[in-house]
């Protein structure tokens, strides 16, 4: 068929079918409009295709494009996206008003907006919103981006800490269910009456704030929030001043409140009433006695709290512990608890009990405090303990429902635990140099296994050196183990050969009879020893031309960088399957 004939056949496609096709892929409608005049006329009469308007600025023709698309969109609901064509490049003066004419074109349609995304520098953003103020009863999603790439933290500070006032309003003669989502980067918006429709608010990126009162003003303008995330990341967020008194704000529906890099969290939390709070996350905080008292009050006033995360990048190992303050708090509803401890945070932790906790992650906290936090819980299923130093005299802690445990450093904790239902165990000794002799770590693991006889299915050892005889004694008592990871572990050929040998001339292995998956990372075993292991587990090598044949075991090995692997050895391994991570080097 010639090109001309093919073009005639395509253009003869009935318009109704064409429009149905384009509705499934509306992004292609502009190309289709150039096929023939019949298609162009039909597409121009279909408002659906013109209701998603993307506008790149600065562009001298953008105002005309906006008017053209609005005319063809008719009375349909609209999605408006305004993009900075060269974000981070200040080729135009920040005082330029190039968004104002565009805003004047768009403002007549504000009452039909469903989605709005706008990217511009702070001053331009404010002038844009001021120029298109009006009722926005159908707006469900707002995204505001202030490009950060080329902003100077000193010269721009006076501009950036000012709140971005959004003058959208709601009609007074009607009701609207609150369910609008707002995302902002590099700025913090404050809303007019439209704020009552906002249920989710997310702020991210570096922004300089005058004081805590600015954040409180933003939250006060959104009284129906159910979710609020303040991720002020990037260069350290700065508060340019402090204010001693603020208005107390009630957010009766807020269930999920999380912050990152807030410089003054105690002032913020002290002035918030959050009776429906279920998720509290405070990351990168600076602990203080005041914050401990503030959190204690918040926890008492939030009976529905189910998930708490308190993390800090700093570790106050040498700081003296102040005296314990206040009464014990029993958090009956908390099921997930994460904390990066220190001597100041310990003030709060010593005053808590968690009778319903199911998942626990505790870092840099003495084991005696960990013991206190979870000894009253009968439901703990998953725990992660990092640098939980053990003091003498701690009683054995039975955790009868715990199925997953991860311990990094201070592995001697295992000697104080009884875990009869444990299925997954990860142990790591990442301190360098290690403070623990190999036989000490191995005997801690062996003590747990002999005491609890756990039905382990998964075991991972990271940067741990355990003598072969002790590790084999452990593995001998783990007949249910299906997955074994040894990462940066000094494996020996003797160890891997022991894992290869069956106890009799059958497929019954002396060690790990149910092993299905392995990971040996940066191991110094020889290729020949690994081939013996794979051959014993797979059964026989695959023909050179075999495809689609699955071995009885799967996994990857990464040899130490100073362990030479010849091409012949590599091909020998590959004859049993794809087991070498990264291929032949």
Residue, then its C-alpha position, 0 to 999 in steps of 0.5 A: x500500500x502506498x503512503x498516499x493510500x495508507x493516509x487515505x485509509x487512516x483518515x477514513x476512520x469514523x470520527x466517533x471511533x477516533x474520539x473513543x481511541x483518543x479518550x484512552x490516550x488524550x496526550x496524542x490528540x494534538x498529533x491526530x488533529x493534523x491528519x485532516x480537517x475532519x479530524x481537526x474539527x472534531x477534536x477542536x469540538x471535544x472539550x475533554x482534550x483541552x481541559x488539561x492545560x500545560x503552560x511553560x514560562x517564561x514564554x511571550x505566547x503563553x497567555x494566548x495559548x492559555x486563552x485558546x485552550x480555555x475557549x475550547x475546554x468549554x465549561x469542563x473542570x480544568x487541570x492547570x500546570x505552569x512550569x518554569x522552563x529553566x528552573x534554578x536559572x535566574x535569567x529573569x529579574x525576580x521582580x518581573x511580573x510575567x506571571x501576572x498577565x497569565x493569571x489574569x487570563x486564567x482567573x475567570x476559570x478559577x471556579x472550574x479548577x480541579x488541579x493546579x500546579x505552579x512553579x515559580x520564584x517566591x515573589x512571582x508566586x505571590x503576585x500570581x495568586x494575588x492576580x487570580x484570587x477568587x472562589x475555588x469550589x472544585x479545587x482538589x489538588x494544589x502543587x506549589x514549587x519554588x525552584x531552589x537550585x540558584x537561591x542564595x540563603x543569605x540574600x534571599x532570606x528576606x523573601x523566603x521566610x514570608x508566608x505565601x498567602x493563597x487568596x482562594x475562597x469558598x462560596x458562602x452559600x454552599x457546603x463542601x466536603x473537605x478533601x483537598x491535597x496541598x503539596x509545597x516545596x520551598x515555601x509555606x502557604x497560608x490560606x484564606x477560607x479555602x483552607x477549610x477544605x484542605x485535609x492533607x498538607x505536605x511541605x518540603x525543601x529548604x525554607x527560612x521561617x520567621x518563627x514558630x508562629x509562621x508555621x502555626x499560622x499556616x496550620x491554623x488556616x487549615x483547621x480540617x487537616x487529617x495529614x500533615x508532613x513538614x519535611x524542611x530538608x536540604x540546607x538547615x532550615x533557619x528560624x530568624x527569630x523567636x516569639x514567646x507567646x503564640x495562639x493555641x491551635x486545635x486541629x481536631x481531625x489531624x491523625x498523621x503529623x510528621x516533621x523533619x528538621x524543625x528547629x523548635x519542635x517544642x514550641x510548635x507542639x506545645x501550642x497544638x491540640x491534637x486529640x485524634x493523633x494516631x501517627x507522630x513522627x519527629x525526625x532530626x530533632x534536637x533533644x532538650x529537657x523542654x522537649x521531653x516535658x512537651x512530649x510527655x504532655x502530648x502523649x498523655x493528651x493523645x489516647x489514640x496514638x498508634x505509631x511513634x517515631x522520634x529520631x535524631x542524628x546526634x548521639x549524646x554518649x558523654x552527656x550526663x543524664x539529668x534526673x527523671x521527671x514526672x510520672x510513668x506513661x502507659x501508652x495503651x494504643x501504641x503498636x509501632x515505636x521507633x526512637x534514636x535514644x540518648x541520655x536526654x531522650x532516656x528521660x522520656x523512655x524511662x517513663x514509658x510502658x508499651x503494653x500493646x507494641x508490636x513493632x519496636x526499633x530502638x537505637x543507642x538506648x541501654x538494654x535495661x530501658x529496652x527491657x522496661x519498655x517491652x517487658x509488659x508487652x505480650x504482642x511484640x512481633x518485630x524488633x530492631x535493637x542497635x547499640x543497646x548496651x547490656x549491664x549486668x544483672x538484667x533478667x532474661x526477657x521472654x518474648x513469646x510472640x516475637x518472630x523477627x529480630x535485628x540486632x546491630x552491635x551488642x549481640x550479647x543481648x541474645x543471652x538475655x532473651x527467650x524467643x521460642x517463636x523467632x523465624x527471622x534473625x539478623x545480627x551485625x557487628x558494624x563497629x570497627x574495630x569490633x569490641x567482641x571476640x569471635x567466640x563471644x559472639x558465637x556463644x551468644x547466638x548458641x545460647x539463644x538457640x539452645x535455650x529457645x529452639x527457635x523455628x528460624x527460617x531466615x538468618x543473616x550475619x553481617x561483619x561477624x566472625x564466628x568460629x566454624x565449630x560454633x557456627x556449625x553447632x548453631x546451624x545443626x540446631x536450625x533444621x527449618x532454615x530456608x535462607x542464609x545470608x553471610x555478608x562480609x563474613x570470613x567464610x572458610x572452605x571447611x565451613x562451606x564444604x560442611x554445608x555441602x555434605x549430606x549425612x548419608x548417600x541421599x539428599x538429606x543434609x547434615x546441615x540446613x536440609x531445607x535451605x532454598x536461598x543463600x547470599x554470600x557477599x564479599x566472601x573469601x572462600x575459593x571458587x572450587x569450594x563454592x562449586x562443591x557447595x552448588x553441585x551438592x545442592x543442585x544435583x547435577x550441572x546443566x547442559x551447556x544449551x539448557x534454558x529455563x531449568x531452575x536449580x533446587x537452590x537460588x542465590x548469589x555469591x560475591x567473591x572478595x576483590x583479592x580472590x582471583x576467579x579464573x574464567x574456567x572456574x566462573x564457567x564451572x559455577x555458571x554450569x549450575x546456574x547464574x550464581x555469581x553476582x556481577x558476572x565474570x570480572 
